[in-house]
Amino acid sequence: MSTEQPAATSTEQGWADPNYKPLPGRLGNLTPAQQEALDRFRKELQDEGHFVPERMDDATLLRFLRARKFDVEKAKQMIIACEQWRKDFGVEEIVKNFDFKEKAEVDKYYPQFYHKMDKDGRPIYIERLGKLDIKALYAITTQERQLQRLVYEYEKFLTERLPACARAVGHPVETSCTILDLQNVSLSQFYRVKDYVMAATAIGQDRYPECMGKFYIINAPWAFSTVWALIKPWLDEVTVSKIDILGSGYKDKLLAQIPAENLPKEFGGKCECPGGCSLSDAGPWNPSSQ
């Protein structure tokens, strides 16, 4: 006899999308064992004085549990380490006061930006490593400020972008759709920025787990296999399974996941934001862009 419980319908969850059914391991679609793990995780955090109500709702606790395959002890170690990192890195200060004044200049040498939604309502994140000019970049910013910006954007992603996307599509949205463009990337370019890439990867995987929905690496050059061999050991198997490595023939794959009107023209879509998509911050989280 199965112990699985049927997934809650959209109506039961109070969401507008009548076709929404939560994925396994999410609120509304937990096995009895997963629900028990969630209840135990929450209670132990509370009893041991580690629970932070404003950051540890059930959806967040489930992200940490999924990242550790519902092993409560491992998830607890992960979230406690994350809280210590938040203090050490100064996350609250970054959220309140960080001002990336060099954003427009950095965009010329290393574009990184959120832009509209994919067909599942995920915010799209685009990074153009191929445009990287490391000398010009570090003449106007530092690796430390780049990482602070990354954390600032992760926090905004969780507190503003995801809720806005959820309201727009009528069902929960918990992950992003990422496009990493490697056009014209050389091995020497990657090695110059690998410390940042490794640090950014560690922050994403260890401090903001289970936020990746889709990840497309496009225009991957023949030499990328060498780079991938360096990066892959840093990633867990769940993360690796979400990554799609594509060459130059990527447009059909992207357009199968992203509406043409939401995909910038340079990637085969139809979007041409005034002033450029990379600086528009277009999306449901930005009412002025609608």
C-alpha positions as CSV (number, residue, x, y, z in Angstrom):
1,M,0.0,0.0,0.0
2,S,1.4,3.4,-1.0
3,T,2.1,6.0,1.6
4,E,2.1,8.8,-1.0
5,Q,-0.5,11.5,-0.6
6,P,-2.1,13.1,-3.7
7,A,-0.7,16.5,-4.6
8,A,-2.9,19.3,-3.5
9,T,-4.8,21.0,-6.3
10,S,-4.4,24.7,-7.1
11,T,-7.8,25.5,-5.6
12,E,-6.9,23.7,-2.3
13,Q,-3.7,25.8,-2.1
14,G,-5.4,29.0,-2.9
15,W,-3.6,29.8,-6.2
16,A,-5.2,31.2,-9.3
17,D,-3.7,28.8,-11.8
18,P,-6.2,25.9,-11.9
19,N,-3.6,23.6,-13.6
20,Y,-0.9,24.0,-11.0
21,K,0.3,20.9,-9.2
22,P,3.3,21.1,-6.9
23,L,6.3,19.1,-7.7
24,P,7.3,16.3,-5.3
25,G,9.0,17.5,-2.1
26,R,7.1,20.9,-2.2
27,L,4.3,22.2,-0.1
28,G,1.2,20.4,-1.1
29,N,3.0,17.4,-2.3
30,L,4.9,15.8,0.5
31,T,5.0,12.1,1.5
32,P,4.2,11.4,5.2
33,A,8.0,10.8,5.7
34,Q,8.8,14.2,4.2
35,Q,6.1,16.0,6.2
36,E,7.5,14.3,9.3
37,A,11.0,15.5,8.4
38,L,9.8,19.0,7.9
39,D,8.0,19.1,11.2
40,R,11.1,17.7,13.0
41,F,13.4,20.1,11.2
42,R,11.3,23.1,12.2
43,K,10.9,21.9,15.8
44,E,14.6,21.1,16.4
45,L,15.6,24.5,15.0
46,Q,13.1,26.2,17.3
47,D,14.1,24.1,20.4
48,E,17.8,24.7,19.8
49,G,17.4,28.5,19.3
50,H,18.3,28.6,15.6
51,F,14.9,29.3,14.2
52,V,14.6,32.7,12.4
53,P,10.9,33.2,11.6
54,E,11.3,35.8,8.9
55,R,13.6,33.6,6.9
56,M,12.6,30.1,7.7
57,D,9.1,29.5,6.4
58,D,8.2,26.0,5.4
59,A,9.1,26.5,1.7
60,T,12.6,27.6,2.7
61,L,13.0,24.8,5.1
62,L,12.0,22.4,2.3
63,R,14.7,23.9,0.0
64,F,17.4,22.9,2.6
65,L,15.8,19.5,3.1
66,R,15.7,18.7,-0.6
67,A,19.3,19.8,-0.9
68,R,20.2,17.2,1.7
69,K,17.7,14.5,0.5
70,F,15.5,15.0,3.6
71,D,18.3,14.1,6.0
72,V,17.2,16.4,8.9
73,E,20.7,16.4,10.6
74,K,22.5,17.3,7.4
75,A,19.9,20.0,6.5
76,K,20.2,21.4,10.0
77,Q,24.0,21.6,9.7
78,M,23.5,23.3,6.4
79,I,21.0,26.0,7.5
80,I,23.0,26.7,10.7
81,A,26.2,27.2,8.7
82,C,24.2,29.4,6.4
83,E,23.1,31.6,9.2
84,Q,26.7,31.9,10.5
85,W,27.8,32.8,6.9
86,R,25.1,35.5,6.8
87,K,26.6,37.2,9.9
88,D,30.2,36.8,8.7
89,F,29.4,38.1,5.2
90,G,27.2,40.9,6.4
91,V,24.2,40.0,4.4
92,E,21.7,42.2,6.3
93,E,24.0,45.2,5.8
94,I,24.3,44.4,2.1
95,V,20.5,44.2,1.8
96,K,20.0,47.5,3.5
97,N,22.8,49.6,2.2
98,F,24.6,48.0,-0.8
99,D,24.7,50.4,-3.8
100,F,26.3,49.0,-7.0
101,K,26.9,52.4,-8.5
102,E,29.2,50.9,-11.2
103,K,26.4,48.7,-12.6
104,A,26.1,50.4,-16.0
105,E,29.9,50.3,-16.5
106,V,30.2,46.7,-15.3
107,D,27.5,45.8,-17.8
108,K,29.8,46.7,-20.6
109,Y,32.5,44.2,-19.5
110,Y,30.5,41.4,-17.8
111,P,26.7,41.6,-18.3
112,Q,24.7,39.8,-15.6
113,F,21.0,40.5,-15.3
114,Y,17.4,39.3,-14.6
115,H,15.0,39.7,-17.5
116,K,11.3,38.7,-17.6
117,M,10.0,35.1,-17.2
118,D,10.1,31.7,-18.9
119,K,7.0,29.7,-19.7
120,D,6.8,28.3,-16.2
121,G,6.9,31.7,-14.6
122,R,10.6,31.5,-13.5
123,P,12.6,34.8,-13.6
124,I,15.3,34.5,-16.3
125,Y,18.8,35.2,-15.3
126,I,21.4,35.9,-18.1
127,E,25.2,36.0,-17.7
128,R,27.4,36.8,-20.7
129,L,30.8,35.5,-19.7
130,G,31.9,35.8,-23.3
131,K,31.9,39.6,-23.0
132,L,34.2,39.6,-20.0
133,D,37.1,42.0,-20.1
134,I,38.8,41.3,-16.8
135,K,41.2,44.2,-16.9
136,A,38.5,46.7,-17.7
137,L,36.2,45.1,-15.1
138,Y,38.6,45.2,-12.2
139,A,39.5,48.8,-13.1
140,I,36.0,49.8,-12.0
141,T,35.0,47.2,-9.4
142,T,36.5,44.4,-7.3
143,Q,35.8,40.7,-6.8
144,E,34.5,41.5,-3.3
145,R,31.9,43.9,-4.7
146,Q,30.9,41.5,-7.4
147,L,30.2,38.9,-4.7
148,Q,28.3,41.4,-2.6
149,R,26.2,42.3,-5.7
150,L,25.6,38.5,-6.2
151,V,24.3,38.2,-2.7
152,Y,22.2,41.4,-3.0
153,E,20.6,39.9,-6.1
154,Y,20.0,36.5,-4.5
155,E,18.2,38.2,-1.6
156,K,16.1,40.4,-4.0
157,F,15.4,37.2,-6.0
158,L,13.9,35.5,-3.0
159,T,12.1,38.5,-1.5
160,E,10.9,40.4,-4.6
161,R,11.4,38.6,-7.9
162,L,9.9,35.2,-7.0
163,P,6.9,36.5,-5.2
164,A,6.1,38.9,-8.1
165,C,6.5,36.1,-10.6
166,A,4.2,33.9,-8.5
167,R,1.5,36.6,-8.4
168,A,1.8,37.0,-12.2
169,V,1.4,33.3,-13.0
170,G,-1.0,32.3,-10.2
171,H,1.2,29.6,-8.6
172,P,4.4,29.3,-6.5
173,V,7.7,30.0,-8.3
174,E,10.8,28.9,-6.4
175,T,13.5,28.7,-9.0
176,S,15.2,30.6,-11.9
177,C,15.9,29.9,-15.5
178,T,19.6,30.8,-16.2
179,I,21.3,31.4,-19.5
180,L,25.1,31.4,-19.4
181,D,26.5,32.7,-22.7
182,L,30.1,31.5,-23.5
183,Q,30.4,33.0,-26.9
184,N,34.1,33.8,-27.6
185,V,35.2,32.6,-24.2
186,S,38.8,31.4,-24.1
187,L,40.4,29.2,-21.5
188,S,42.6,32.1,-20.5
189,Q,39.6,34.3,-19.8
190,F,38.0,31.6,-17.6
191,Y,41.2,31.0,-15.6
192,R,41.4,34.8,-14.9
193,V,37.9,34.8,-13.4
194,K,37.7,31.2,-12.0
195,D,38.1,32.4,-8.4
196,Y,35.0,34.5,-8.7
197,V,33.1,31.7,-10.5
198,M,34.0,29.2,-7.9
199,A,33.1,31.6,-5.0
200,A,29.8,32.5,-6.7
201,T,29.0,28.8,-7.3
202,A,29.7,27.9,-3.6
203,I,27.4,30.8,-2.4
204,G,24.6,29.7,-4.7
205,Q,24.8,26.0,-3.9
206,D,25.5,26.2,-0.1
207,R,23.6,29.4,0.9
208,Y,20.7,29.6,-1.6
209,P,20.1,25.9,-2.3
210,E,17.4,24.6,-4.7
211,C,17.0,27.9,-6.5
212,M,18.1,26.6,-9.9
213,G,15.2,25.4,-12.2
214,K,16.7,25.4,-15.7
215,F,20.3,26.2,-16.6
216,Y,21.4,26.6,-20.3
217,I,25.0,27.0,-21.2
218,I,25.0,28.3,-24.7
219,N,27.7,28.9,-27.3
220,A,29.9,26.4,-25.4
221,P,33.3,26.3,-27.3
222,W,35.1,23.0,-27.9
223,A,37.5,23.8,-25.0
224,F,34.6,24.0,-22.6
225,S,35.0,20.3,-21.7
226,T,38.2,21.3,-19.9
227,V,36.5,24.0,-18.0
228,W,33.5,21.8,-17.2
229,A,35.9,19.2,-15.8
230,L,37.1,21.8,-13.3
231,I,33.6,23.0,-12.3
232,K,31.7,19.8,-12.2
233,P,33.3,18.4,-9.0
234,W,32.2,21.5,-7.2
235,L,28.5,20.8,-8.0
236,D,26.2,18.2,-6.5
237,E,24.5,15.7,-8.8
238,V,21.1,17.4,-8.6
239,T,22.6,20.6,-9.8
240,V,24.5,18.9,-12.6
241,S,21.2,17.2,-13.8
242,K,19.6,20.6,-14.4
243,I,22.4,21.9,-16.7
244,D,22.0,21.7,-20.4
245,I,25.2,22.4,-22.4
246,L,24.5,23.6,-25.9
247,G,26.7,24.8,-28.7
248,S,25.7,27.5,-31.2
249,G,22.4,25.7,-32.2
250,Y,20.6,26.7,-29.0
251,K,17.7,28.9,-30.2
252,D,15.0,26.2,-30.5
253,K,15.8,24.8,-27.1
254,L,15.6,28.3,-25.5
255,L,12.4,29.2,-27.3
256,A,10.8,25.9,-26.2
257,Q,11.2,27.2,-22.6
258,I,11.1,31.0,-23.0
259,P,8.4,33.0,-24.9
260,A,10.0,34.8,-27.8
261,E,8.8,38.2,-26.6
262,N,10.7,37.6,-23.3
263,L,14.0,36.5,-24.8
264,P,16.4,39.2,-25.9
265,K,16.8,39.4,-29.6
266,E,20.5,38.6,-29.5
267,F,19.6,35.1,-28.3
268,G,17.0,34.5,-31.0
269,G,14.0,36.1,-29.3
270,K,12.0,39.3,-30.1
271,C,12.7,41.5,-27.0
272,E,14.4,44.8,-27.6
273,C,14.1,46.8,-24.4
274,P,14.8,50.6,-24.7
275,G,18.3,51.1,-23.6
276,G,19.1,47.4,-23.8
277,C,17.6,44.4,-22.0
278,S,20.6,44.0,-19.7
279,L,19.9,47.3,-17.9
280,S,16.1,47.3,-18.1
281,D,15.3,45.0,-15.1
282,A,12.2,44.1,-17.0
283,G,9.8,41.7,-15.3
284,P,6.8,41.6,-13.0
285,W,8.9,42.7,-10.0
286,N,9.4,46.0,-11.8
287,P,6.0,47.7,-12.4
288,S,7.7,50.5,-14.4
289,S,8.8,47.9,-17.0
290,Q,5.3,46.6,-17.6
